[in-house]
Amino acid sequence: TPSVSFRHLFKRMQLSARTRRKVVPATANGGDSADKLDQLLLSSAIGNGEDLGPFVRKAFASGKPETLLQHLRQFSRSKESEIEEVCKAHYQDFILAVDDLRSLLSDVDSLKSALSDSNSKLQSVAGPLLASLDSYVEAQTISKNIDLALKSIVSCVKLMELCSRANHHLSNNNFYMALKCTDALESEFSDKAPSSTLKRMLEKKTPSIRSYIERKVNKEFGDWLVEIRVVSRNLGQLAIGQASSARQREEDLRIKQRQAEEQSRLSLRDCVYALQEEDDDENGLSNGVESDSNGGAGLLGFDLTPLYRAYHIHQTLGLEDRFKQYYFENRKLQLTSDFQVSSMTPFLESHQTFFAQIAGFFIVEDRILRTGGGLISKIEVENLWDAAVSKMCSVLEDQFSRMQTANHLLLIKDYVSLLGVTLRRYGYPIDALLDVLSKHRDKYHELLLSDCRKQITEALAADKFEQMLMKKEYEYSMNVLSFQIQTSDIVPAFPYVAPFSSTVPDCCRIVRSFIEDSVSFMSYGGHLEFFDVVKKYLDRLLGEVLDEALLKLINSSVHGVSQAMQVAANMAVLERACDFFFRHAAQLSGIPLRMAERSRRQFPLTKARDAAEEMLSGLLKNKVDGFMSLIENVNWMADEPLQNGNEYVNEVIIYLETLVSTAQQILPAQVLRRVLQDVLSHISETIVGAVYGDSVKRFNINAIMGIDVDIRLLESFADNLAPLFTDGDANQLKTALAESRQLVNLLLSNHPENFLNPVIRERSYNALDHRKVVTISEKLRDPSDRLFGTFGSRGAKQNPKKKSLDALIKRLRDVS
């Protein structure tokens, strides 16, 4: 067709032009001149379609633009001939194409007429349809607008309802629900709010509401932090008070148990095994302070609701981690503040508040750890507890080092042990606190010993060495039965005069208080068996403090027989009291009495007891010496032996009988026996000493027979005391006169040579000193026909028995 031919011709022209455009410059024949070269380069650049800027700049730079114009004109003339040749080559094709175009133009006119007719027919038919379509489109648009308006109204209503609910929750401080409404508004309407005004309102108010809620919650949380400190202190005091009550119930139960055991030991038939402990609530905190498991308010307002509310709100706000950190830091600061010990108030007065505050703090933290939903971790609580234990140990070390009163140490130790019992129920380790208490055990007992030393010194200084008078039964129970120093289970008639003075119950009370204080310090301190420690310090109290104080009293304040007798009687009662002390210590320490009996040692007050008896014996000996001085009146060369004894022995026996009648009312039989034995032994030594001494130059057998009567009277006195003692004790009294008795027996013997027989001497004369025997035998002078009648008579015929005595004396001298 003509149109195809025309397009074909046009493409061929474009191809020929494109092919001819790539012109490669011809090489100059030898490069005759610079103009020729520039012309070739310009032609090549134009043919290749390159930039002619460099040529233009070069021409103007050299000042020869006319040369460039000339070259351009020459290039243009050279191309005109080429154009002419191309046109001549394609002229025929162009004529054919024009013809085709003319034929095509007539066809187009025919087509245009046909299209015009068809358009007229189509418009006439489609006009009504288009009008109907326009009406439909308009109606549909109106319908869509109405639906959109309804949806917008519904969204507005929902938005306003949410806003109204959010305002209502805010006004009622129901912040969580307000935040939920705010989140719903933001998630549902932030991007598709029906109104730009509402959208701006949401964008402005939503952050304000969250900020307002956060401020309100933080303020409530801050108020709670202030309030919880007071609550913690009260909570700690209540918890420690309940621990103290529980401990007291345990002590009461132990007392009942000991009473039952005592009844069982005394009389199995009368024992009633009906120990019943009151069914108290062991978990007082659970039904008291911690009654609300959801953290609500208990008896002391232990309310965690503000805390959990703040935590929940911050979780909703996406600030959970920040709130956890904020809570931990604030509580840590509070605990650090609780560690401060006021220098204005003595620690003894403030220690309960100090420890109660810390106890309440960790009771609260334990509840939060268990019910807080991860608000605080176990590791954080343990770190706080470690810091608290370290601080409490430091405070205790410092305060204990300053204290110089045992009672103050005991008060603080008891409260610390109650603190440990309280917090151990919540799983907090308290070994470090117990170690501090154990560390100061020795200092406490040293202070306690010092206090007891002062009290015992005061009690002994106030003693009047008079028997104690008790007018009422309660006095007897308080001063006798409570220390188990009674000698009979029968209650005496009142008024009752005790064999001891007021010093005994006073010292017993001091020792008992020492035992109870010592046990109290050692109890609840992590030591299960502490009887050995209590016993060690009890031995020190008795052996060092009480024994030394009594010894000092005896050596400095006892000046008469009655005083010495009273002190000796007191020592006998204290010996029974010491048995009670060790039993009491064992009972309080919770060990069987049989174990305590195994560890019993000798009487710890032996020095004071021996000193008291020695003092009494010494005073009695001094009294007896006054009567024994009458031995100087004895007629050593008597013509006849006395039948009723010498004057001195009668005086001595009268005094001893009077002494015994008084002493047996207060002195125990063993003490009285030891004292009398010592006095009789002294009398015997005095008699032998008188015969042996220089004051007696000679004596006869009648005088010895008189001495024999004196000794018989003394032996009769000892025999008359037999009802007061056992048979063995009565015999020991007579053995106190052994030296004088054996001497008289030897001097009156018909066979004095038997003294040289070791067997007979050991049996009958073991108390005699052979040197004394020689000296005394040489003093014997008697002209009678008795054994020693010719002893010392040079001119008379010697009796054979006298010869044996002379031989005895000679042998004894050789031995000496």
VOTIBA-370664 format. One record per residue (C-alpha): residue in three letters; x, y, z. Coordinates in steps of 0.05 Angstrom, whole numbers, padded with zeros to 5 digits, always signed. Layout:
ALAXYZ/...
***
This chain:
THR+00000+00000+00000/PRO+00022+00072-00007/SER+00028+00080+00068/VAL+00073+00019+00073/SER+00116+00043+00016/PHE+00123+00111+00047/ARG+00145+00082+00114/HIS+00194+00037+00077/LEU+00223+00096+00040/PHE+00229+00137+00103/LYS+00267+00082+00139/ARG+00315+00074+00082/MET+00329+00149+00083/GLN+00343+00147+00157/LEU+00389+00088+00150/SER+00428+00120+00093/ALA+00435+00185+00132/ARG+00457+00147+00195/THR+00507+00106+00154/ARG+00536+00167+00121/ARG+00540+00205+00187/LYS+00599+00163+00212/VAL+00654+00196+00172/VAL+00726+00176+00185/PRO+00774+00233+00170/ALA+00822+00220+00113/THR+00896+00221+00126/ALA+00930+00283+00099/ASN+00980+00270+00045/GLY+01042+00289+00081/GLY+01007+00343+00126/ASP+01021+00403+00081/SER+00992+00456+00125/ALA+00958+00468+00191/ASP+00895+00494+00156/LYS+00886+00431+00119/LEU+00893+00391+00182/ASP+00843+00434+00220/GLN+00793+00427+00164/LEU+00799+00352+00165/LEU+00791+00349+00240/LEU+00730+00394+00238/SER+00698+00352+00183/SER+00710+00289+00222/ALA+00680+00318+00286/ILE+00618+00342+00249/GLY+00609+00276+00215/ASN+00614+00237+00279/GLY+00568+00284+00316/GLU+00621+00306+00366/ASP+00622+00371+00405/LEU+00649+00430+00365/GLY+00663+00472+00428/PRO+00738+00460+00429/PHE+00744+00483+00356/VAL+00705+00546+00370/ARG+00746+00563+00432/LYS+00810+00549+00395/ALA+00789+00594+00337/PHE+00772+00652+00383/ALA+00833+00639+00425/SER+00878+00645+00364/GLY+00839+00705+00338/LYS+00820+00672+00272/PRO+00745+00658+00275/GLU+00740+00673+00200/THR+00781+00611+00186/LEU+00731+00569+00225/LEU+00672+00600+00187/GLN+00708+00586+00121/HIS+00718+00513+00140/LEU+00645+00507+00160/ARG+00623+00536+00093/GLN+00668+00489+00056/PHE+00639+00430+00095/SER+00568+00454+00079/ARG+00583+00458+00004/SER+00612+00390+00006/LYS+00548+00361+00036/GLU+00500+00395-00013/SER+00525+00352-00069/GLU+00514+00290-00028/ILE+00442+00311-00011/GLU+00429+00323-00083/GLU+00453+00254-00101/VAL+00410+00221-00047/CYS+00349+00259-00070/LYS+00361+00238-00141/ALA+00368+00166-00119/HIS+00302+00165-00081/TYR+00260+00212-00123/GLN+00221+00158-00158/ASP+00203+00123-00093/PHE+00180+00189-00064/ILE+00133+00201-00123/LEU+00103+00133-00113/ALA+00093+00146-00040/VAL+00058+00211-00054/ASP+00011+00176-00100/ASP-00004+00124-00047/LEU-00018+00179+00003/ARG-00068+00212-00044/SER-00105+00147-00054/LEU-00105+00137+00021/LEU-00134+00206+00032/SER-00196+00190-00009/ASP-00207+00126+00030/VAL-00201+00165+00095/ASP-00255+00214+00072/SER-00302+00157+00058/LEU-00287+00126+00125/LYS-00300+00193+00160/SER-00369+00199+00128/ALA-00387+00129+00151/LEU-00362+00143+00221/SER-00402+00207+00225/ASP-00465+00172+00206/SER-00453+00117+00258/ASN-00438+00168+00312/SER-00503+00204+00299/LYS-00542+00140+00305/LEU-00504+00120+00369/GLN-00517+00187+00403/SER-00590+00185+00387/VAL-00596+00116+00418/ALA-00547+00125+00478/GLY-00572+00194+00501/PRO-00630+00168+00545/LEU-00585+00112+00571/LEU-00531+00161+00592/ALA-00582+00205+00627/SER-00607+00144+00666/LEU-00535+00124+00681/ASP-00519+00194+00707/SER-00580+00190+00753/TYR-00558+00122+00778/VAL-00487+00144+00792/GLU-00512+00205+00828/ALA-00559+00163+00871/GLN-00503+00113+00886/THR-00457+00170+00906/ILE-00510+00198+00952/SER-00520+00129+00983/LYS-00445+00120+00995/ASN-00442+00189+01027/ILE-00500+00171+01072/ASP-00467+00105+01093/LEU-00402+00140+01106/ALA-00438+00192+01148/LEU-00473+00137+01188/LYS-00407+00101+01199/SER-00375+00166+01221/ILE-00432+00179+01269/VAL-00426+00108+01298/SER-00351+00117+01306/CYS-00362+00185+01338/VAL-00413+00155+01386/LYS-00365+00098+01404/LEU-00307+00147+01411/MET-00348+00192+01456/GLU-00371+00133+01497/LEU-00298+00112+01507/CYS-00280+00183+01525/SER-00337+00186+01574/ARG-00317+00121+01606/ALA-00244+00144+01610/ASN-00266+00208+01644/HIS-00310+00169+01692/HIS-00253+00121+01711/LEU-00206+00180+01719/SER-00254+00216+01765/ASN-00260+00152+01807/ASN-00184+00141+01807/ASN-00194+00076+01770/PHE-00131+00087+01730/TYR-00123+00018+01700/MET-00191+00020+01667/ALA-00178+00092+01645/LEU-00114+00068+01612/LYS-00150+00011+01578/CYS-00201+00061+01550/THR-00144+00106+01527/ASP-00109+00047+01494/ALA-00174+00029+01459/LEU-00183+00101+01434/GLU-00112+00102+01409/SER-00114+00035+01375/GLU-00182+00043+01343/PHE-00187+00117+01326/SER-00116+00145+01321/ASP-00111+00132+01246/LYS-00185+00132+01226/ALA-00216+00185+01269/PRO-00281+00210+01235/SER-00261+00282+01248/SER-00196+00319+01243/THR-00217+00357+01305/LEU-00227+00292+01343/LYS-00162+00266+01316/ARG-00124+00327+01341/MET-00160+00320+01408/LEU-00138+00248+01414/GLU-00067+00264+01394/LYS-00064+00318+01448/LYS-00103+00287+01505/THR-00079+00215+01504/PRO-00007+00231+01526/SER-00035+00280+01577/ILE-00080+00227+01607/ARG-00022+00177+01612/SER+00022+00230+01643/TYR-00032+00249+01693/ILE-00043+00177+01713/GLU+00031+00165+01721/ARG+00037+00226+01766/LYS-00022+00206+01808/VAL+00002+00134+01816/ASN+00072+00158+01833/LYS+00044+00204+01886/GLU+00004+00147+01916/PHE+00066+00103+01914/GLY+00107+00158+01947/ASP+00055+00164+02002/TRP+00057+00088+02010/LEU+00133+00090+02017/VAL+00126+00141+02074/GLU+00071+00101+02108/ILE+00104+00033+02101/ARG+00162+00055+02145/VAL+00116+00066+02205/VAL+00078+00003+02188/SER+00142-00036+02183/ARG+00164-00014+02252/ASN+00098-00033+02283/LEU+00097-00097+02243/GLY+00167-00115+02267/GLN+00149-00100+02340/LEU+00086-00143+02335/ALA+00123-00201+02301/ILE+00179-00199+02353/GLY+00127-00193+02408/GLN+00092-00255+02383/ALA+00159-00292+02380/SER+00170-00270+02452/SER+00101-00296+02472/ALA+00115-00362+02437/ARG+00181-00367+02474/GLN+00146-00353+02540/ARG+00095-00408+02525/GLU+00153-00455+02513/GLU+00185-00435+02578/ASP+00119-00445+02615/LEU+00113-00513+02583/ARG+00183-00531+02605/ILE+00168-00509+02676/LYS+00106-00553+02676/GLN+00146-00610+02649/ARG+00199-00601+02702/GLN+00146-00599+02756/ALA+00116-00662+02728/GLU+00184-00695+02727/GLU+00196-00673+02798/GLN+00129-00701+02820/SER+00146-00765+02783/ARG+00213-00769+02819/LEU+00183-00755+02888/SER+00120-00797+02883/LEU+00098-00837+02823/ARG+00029-00848+02853/ASP+00014-00774+02860/CYS+00041-00755+02791/VAL-00010-00730+02741/TYR+00015-00731+02669/ALA-00033-00679+02642/LEU+00011-00627+02609/GLN-00032-00587+02561/GLU-00010-00527+02523/GLU-00061-00475+02504/ASP-00080-00482+02432/ASP-00055-00414+02412/ASP-00047-00394+02341/GLU+00024-00410+02322/ASN+00019-00367+02260/GLY-00003-00303+02293/LEU+00023-00262+02236/SER-00017-00302+02187/ASN-00082-00285+02221/GLY-00061-00218+02245/VAL-00017-00172+02207/GLU-00015-00215+02145/SER-00087-00235+02144/ASP-00100-00212+02073/SER-00064-00257+02023/ASN-00076-00207+01967/GLY-00037-00153+02001/GLY-00096-00118+02032/ALA-00096-00082+02099/GLY-00087-00125+02162/LEU-00089-00107+02235/LEU-00034-00055+02227/GLY-00052-00029+02159/PHE-00003-00075+02123/ASP-00033-00054+02056/LEU+00005-00068+01991/THR-00052-00045+01946/PRO-00020+00022+01928/LEU+00045-00012+01911/TYR+00014-00066+01867/ARG-00032-00015+01836/ALA+00027+00029+01817/TYR+00065-00032+01791/HIS+00005-00054+01749/ILE-00005+00016+01721/HIS+00068+00021+01702/GLN+00063-00048+01669/THR+00004-00022+01629/LEU+00043+00040+01610/GLY+00101-00003+01587/LEU+00146+00024+01643/GLU+00153-00040+01683/ASP+00229-00043+01685/ARG+00235+00030+01704/PHE+00186+00022+01761/LYS+00222-00040+01787/GLN+00287-00002+01789/TYR+00253+00058+01821/TYR+00221+00014+01874/PHE+00286-00023+01890/GLU+00326+00041+01896/ASN+00275+00074+01941/ARG+00270+00014+01987/LYS+00345+00008+01989/LEU+00349+00081+02010/GLN+00297+00069+02064/LEU+00336+00009+02090/THR+00399+00051+02091/SER+00362+00104+02130/ASP+00338+00051+02179/PHE+00410+00032+02192/GLN+00424+00100+02223/VAL+00435+00095+02299/SER+00420+00159+02336/SER+00478+00185+02377/MET+00429+00226+02419/THR+00391+00166+02446/PRO+00426+00109+02483/PHE+00425+00045+02442/LEU+00394+00008+02501/GLU+00332+00052+02493/SER+00330+00052+02417/HIS+00352-00019+02400/GLN+00281-00047+02399/THR+00259+00006+02349/PHE+00323-00005+02308/PHE+00314-00080+02302/ALA+00238-00078+02296/GLN+00244-00029+02237/ILE+00291-00077+02201/ALA+00248-00138+02218/GLY+00186-00104+02191/PHE+00222-00083+02128/PHE+00241-00154+02111/ILE+00173-00183+02130/VAL+00143-00134+02079/GLU+00195-00152+02027/ASP+00181-00226+02038/ARG+00107-00214+02024/ILE+00123-00173+01962/LEU+00171-00227+01938/ARG+00117-00280+01944/THR+00058-00240+01918/GLY+00088-00183+01877/GLY+00090-00218+01810/GLY+00164-00206+01799/LEU+00166-00135+01826/ILE+00229-00154+01865/SER+00273-00215+01854/LYS+00299-00264+01906/ILE+00370-00243+01891/GLU+00354-00170+01905/VAL+00321-00188+01972/GLU+00381-00231+01990/ASN+00428-00173+01973/LEU+00387-00126+02018/TRP+00388-00178+02073/ASP+00463-00187+02067/ALA+00472-00112+02074/ALA+00425-00111+02134/VAL+00461-00168+02169/SER+00528-00136+02157/LYS+00503-00070+02186/MET+00469-00102+02246/CYS+00532-00143+02261/SER+00573-00079+02257/VAL+00526-00042+02303/LEU+00524-00099+02353/GLU+00600-00105+02353/ASP+00606-00030+02365/GLN+00553-00027+02419/PHE+00575-00090+02455/SER+00646-00064+02457/ARG+00622-00002+02494/MET+00575-00035+02544/GLN+00599-00049+02614/THR+00534-00076+02644/ALA+00516-00149+02636/ASN+00441-00135+02640/HIS+00446-00088+02581/LEU+00481-00141+02540/LEU+00428-00192+02559/LEU+00370-00146+02541/ILE+00399-00132+02472/LYS+00419-00205+02461/ASP+00348-00228+02479/TYR+00317-00180+02430/VAL+00367-00198+02375/SER+00352-00272+02386/LEU+00278-00257+02381/LEU+00293-00219+02317/GLY+00329-00280+02291/VAL+00272-00327+02309/THR+00223-00281+02275/LEU+00261-00273+02210/ARG+00283-00346+02207/ARG+00210-00363+02199/TYR+00212-00324+02133/GLY+00274-00361+02109/TYR+00326-00307+02125/PRO+00394-00335+02148/ILE+00415-00309+02217/ASP+00479-00346+02230/ALA+00522-00283+02226/LEU+00480-00250+02281/LEU+00485-00311+02325/ASP+00560-00312+02314/VAL+00565-00241+02341/LEU+00526-00261+02403/SER+00570-00321+02414/LYS+00632-00279+02404/HIS+00612-00235+02464/ARG+00594-00293+02509/ASP+00657-00288+02551/LYS+00651-00212+02559/TYR+00579-00220+02582/HIS+00597-00272+02634/GLU+00656-00231+02658/LEU+00610-00171+02668/LEU+00558-00217+02701/LEU+00611-00244+02748/SER+00632-00173+02765/ASP+00560-00154+02780/CYS+00550-00216+02823/ARG+00615-00202+02860/LYS+00588-00134+02880/GLN+00520-00162+02900/ILE+00551-00218+02940/THR+00598-00169+02975/GLU+00539-00125+02993/ALA+00498-00185+03017/LEU+00555-00211+03061/ALA+00570-00141+03088/ALA+00497-00136+03110/ASP+00499-00202+03147/LYS+00488-00196+03222/PHE+00507-00269+03237/GLU+00438-00282+03266/GLN+00391-00340+03251/MET+00337-00321+03202/LEU+00266-00314+03228/MET+00209-00332+03182/LYS+00139-00314+03204/LYS+00098-00336+03144/GLU+00096-00397+03100/TYR+00110-00356+03037/GLU+00175-00332+03069/TYR+00194-00404+03082/SER+00177-00422+03010/MET+00215-00362+02983/ASN+00278-00371+03025/VAL+00281-00446+03035/LEU+00238-00488+02989/SER+00255-00447+02927/PHE+00329-00467+02936/GLN+00315-00538+02961/ILE+00357-00527+03024/GLN+00305-00556+03071/THR+00326-00616+03113/SER+00256-00645+03117/ASP+00195-00647+03072/ILE+00152-00629+03131/VAL+00134-00555+03134/PRO+00154-00528+03202/ALA+00109-00489+03249/PHE+00113-00413+03245/PRO+00147-00370+03266/TYR+00207-00412+03245/VAL+00279-00398+03263/ALA+00324-00424+03207/PRO+00393-00451+03222/PHE+00424-00402+03173/SER+00428-00327+03169/SER+00398-00281+03116/THR+00463-00286+03076/VAL+00446-00355+03051/PRO+00381-00340+03014/ASP+00410-00274+02990/CYS+00470-00309+02959/CYS+00426-00364+02932/ARG+00383-00313+02897/ILE+00444-00281+02867/VAL+00471-00348+02843/ARG+00403-00370+02816/SER+00396-00304+02779/PHE+00466-00314+02751/ILE+00446-00384+02726/GLU+00382-00359+02695/ASP+00417-00300+02662/SER+00473-00345+02636/VAL+00423-00395+02608/SER+00382-00338+02579/PHE+00443-00311+02543/MET+00463-00380+02518/SER+00393-00401+02498/TYR+00366-00386+02429/GLY+00435-00370+02405/GLY+00446-00427+02358/HIS+00476-00473+02412/LEU+00438-00536+02425/GLU+00481-00560+02483/PHE+00508-00505+02526/PHE+00505-00536+02596/ASP+00581-00544+02597/VAL+00589-00469+02585/VAL+00538-00450+02638/LYS+00570-00500+02687/LYS+00640-00471+02673/TYR+00618-00401+02692/LEU+00576-00427+02750/ASP+00639-00461+02776/ARG+00676-00395+02770/LEU+00621-00358+02806/LEU+00620-00407+02863/GLY+00694-00424+02865/GLU+00723-00355+02852/VAL+00672-00303+02870/LEU+00629-00332+02926/ASP+00684-00375+02957/GLU+00733-00317+02958/ALA+00680-00269+02986/LEU+00662-00318+03041/LEU+00736-00330+03056/LYS+00747-00255+03061/LEU+00687-00248+03106/ILE+00712-00303+03151/ASN+00781-00275+03156/SER+00760-00203+03168/SER+00691-00200+03201/VAL+00684-00263+03244/HIS+00707-00248+03315/GLY+00666-00292+03361/VAL+00646-00364+03370/SER+00573-00349+03354/GLN+00592-00314+03290/ALA+00639-00370+03269/MET+00586-00421+03286/GLN+00535-00384+03244/VAL+00583-00380+03185/ALA+00598-00454+03191/ALA+00523-00468+03193/ASN+00514-00425+03131/MET+00568-00464+03095/ALA+00533-00529+03109/VAL+00468-00500+03080/LEU+00505-00472+03020/GLU+00533-00541+03007/ARG+00461-00566+02997/ALA+00446-00504+02956/CYS+00504-00519+02909/ASP+00470-00585+02892/PHE+00408-00545+02875/PHE+00448-00496+02832/PHE+00476-00551+02788/ARG+00408-00585+02782/HIS+00375-00519+02766/ALA+00427-00504+02712/ALA+00417-00573+02682/GLN+00342-00565+02681/LEU+00345-00496+02649/SER+00396-00522+02599/GLY+00349-00579+02580/ILE+00393-00638+02598/PRO+00375-00698+02642/LEU+00395-00692+02715/ARG+00434-00757+02712/MET+00481-00725+02661/ALA+00491-00666+02706/GLU+00506-00712+02765/ARG+00560-00746+02724/SER+00596-00681+02712/ARG+00591-00659+02785/ARG+00655-00641+02818/GLN+00671-00632+02892/PHE+00639-00579+02934/PRO+00663-00512+02903/LEU+00664-00474+02968/THR+00715-00519+03003/LYS+00763-00463+03019/ALA+00709-00422+03054/ARG+00680-00484+03088/ASP+00747-00506+03114/ALA+00764-00435+03135/ALA+00697-00428+03172/GLU+00707-00494+03208/GLU+00779-00476+03222/MET+00758-00408+03248/LEU+00705-00440+03293/SER+00754-00493+03317/GLY+00806-00440+03330/LEU+00759-00397+03370/LEU+00736-00458+03409/LYS+00807-00478+03422/ASN+00821-00409+03448/LYS+00762-00416+03495/VAL+00784-00485+03516/ASP+00855-00461+03526/GLY+00827-00414+03579/PHE+00799-00473+03617/MET+00859-00517+03601/SER+00904-00466+03635/LEU+00877-00495+03700/ILE+00919-00556+03685/GLU+00974-00517+03720/ASN+00937-00530+03786/VAL+00944-00605+03778/ASN+00983-00637+03835/TRP+01034-00678+03796/MET+01061-00710+03859/ALA+00993-00728+03890/ASP+00990-00776+03947/GLU+00925-00806+03922/PRO+00892-00806+03853/LEU+00832-00761+03843/GLN+00766-00798+03835/ASN+00725-00743+03800/GLY+00778-00714+03754/ASN+00816-00650+03757/GLU+00784-00581+03758/TYR+00805-00563+03686/VAL+00770-00622+03655/ASN+00705-00609+03691/GLU+00706-00537+03666/VAL+00721-00560+03595/ILE+00666-00611+03595/ILE+00615-00561+03622/TYR+00635-00513+03567/LEU+00633-00567+03513/GLU+00564-00591+03536/THR+00538-00520+03534/LEU+00569-00511+03465/VAL+00539-00576+03438/SER+00469-00558+03464/THR+00473-00493+03425/ALA+00511-00518+03364/GLN+00468-00578+03350/GLN+00410-00531+03335/ILE+00444-00499+03275/LEU+00505-00541+03257/PRO+00497-00605+03218/ALA+00521-00668+03252/GLN+00581-00676+03206/VAL+00604-00604+03218/LEU+00594-00610+03293/ARG+00631-00676+03293/ARG+00690-00647+03255/VAL+00694-00586+03301/LEU+00688-00627+03365/GLN+00739-00677+03339/ASP+00787-00620+03326/VAL+00775-00590+03395/LEU+00782-00657+03431/SER+00845-00670+03392/HIS+00871-00602+03415/ILE+00853-00620+03488/SER+00890-00685+03481/GLU+00951-00650+03452/THR+00947-00598+03509/ILE+00946-00653+03562/VAL+01006-00689+03530/GLY+01040-00622+03521/ALA+01031-00605+03594/VAL+01062-00670+03616/TYR+01117-00663+03564/GLY+01130-00589+03577/ASP+01182-00557+03621/SER+01131-00534+03672/VAL+01124-00606+03697/LYS+01192-00629+03723/ARG+01166-00695+03751/PHE+01102-00731+03767/ASN+01080-00794+03801/ILE+01034-00849+03783/ASN+00977-00819+03823/ALA+00978-00758+03779/ILE+00976-00803+03717/MET+00917-00839+03746/GLY+00883-00772+03756/ILE+00897-00755+03682/ASP+00868-00823+03665/VAL+00804-00802+03701/ASP+00804-00737+03662/ILE+00810-00774+03596/ARG+00755-00822+03617/LEU+00709-00762+03630/LEU+00725-00735+03561/GLU+00713-00803+03529/SER+00647-00807+03567/PHE+00629-00739+03539/ALA+00643-00766+03469/ASP+00602-00828+03482/ASN+00543-00786+03506/LEU+00543-00751+03437/ALA+00532-00818+03402/PRO+00457-00805+03390/LEU+00475-00743+03350/PHE+00522-00780+03303/THR+00529-00847+03270/ASP+00570-00901+03303/GLY+00630-00886+03259/ASP+00627-00812+03276/ALA+00622-00826+03351/ASN+00683-00871+03347/GLN+00721-00817+03310/LEU+00708-00769+03367/LYS+00741-00817+03415/THR+00800-00826+03368/ALA+00813-00751+03376/LEU+00837-00768+03448/ALA+00883-00823+03422/GLU+00950-00791+03438/SER+00934-00776+03511/ARG+00898-00842+03520/GLN+00955-00883+03491/LEU+01006-00844+03533/VAL+00967-00858+03598/ASN+00958-00930+03578/LEU+01033-00937+03566/LEU+01051-00904+03632/LEU+01002-00948+03669/SER+01021-01011+03631/ASN+01055-01070+03667/HIS+01094-01086+03604/PRO+01121-01021+03576/GLU+01171-01060+03534/ASN+01114-01079+03488/PHE+01122-01008+03459/LEU+01184-01035+03424/ASN+01143-01089+03389/PRO+01124-01060+03320/VAL+01059-01098+03317/ILE+01036-01079+03386/ARG+01061-01008+03376/GLU+01023-01000+03311/ARG+00960-01028+03343/SER+00961-00994+03412/TYR+01011-00936+03410/ASN+01010-00910+03339/ALA+00994-00839+03361/LEU+01055-00832+03406/ASP+01122-00800+03389/HIS+01179-00841+03418/ARG+01218-00778+03434/LYS+01160-00753+03477/VAL+01155-00821+03509/VAL+01229-00819+03530/THR+01223-00749+03560/ILE+01157-00762+03595/SER+01181-00830+03623/GLU+01243-00798+03652/LYS+01198-00750+03693/LEU+01161-00806+03726/ARG+01181-00812+03800/ASP+01144-00856+03849/PRO+01172-00892+03912/SER+01115-00943+03912/ASP+01119-01016+03889/ARG+01081-01002+03826/LEU+01111-01010+03758/PHE+01152-00946+03761/GLY+01160-00946+03837/THR+01236-00950+03836/PHE+01243-00910+03772/GLY+01298-00860+03785/SER+01315-00886+03856/ARG+01389-00897+03856/GLY+01400-00930+03925/ALA+01339-00976+03926/LYS+01333-01045+03897/GLN+01304-01040+03827/ASN+01240-01075+03808/PRO+01248-01121+03747/LYS+01193-01083+03711/LYS+01230-01020+03725/LYS+01290-01051+03691/SER+01247-01064+03629/LEU+01226-00990+03629/ASP+01298-00969+03635/ALA+01316-01015+03577/LEU+01257-00984+03538/ILE+01283-00914+03551/LYS+01353-00933+03531/ARG+01329-00966+03467/LEU+01285-00907+03450/ARG+01343-00859+03460/ASP+01385-00902+03414/VAL+01331-00898+03361/SER+01324-00823+03369/
***
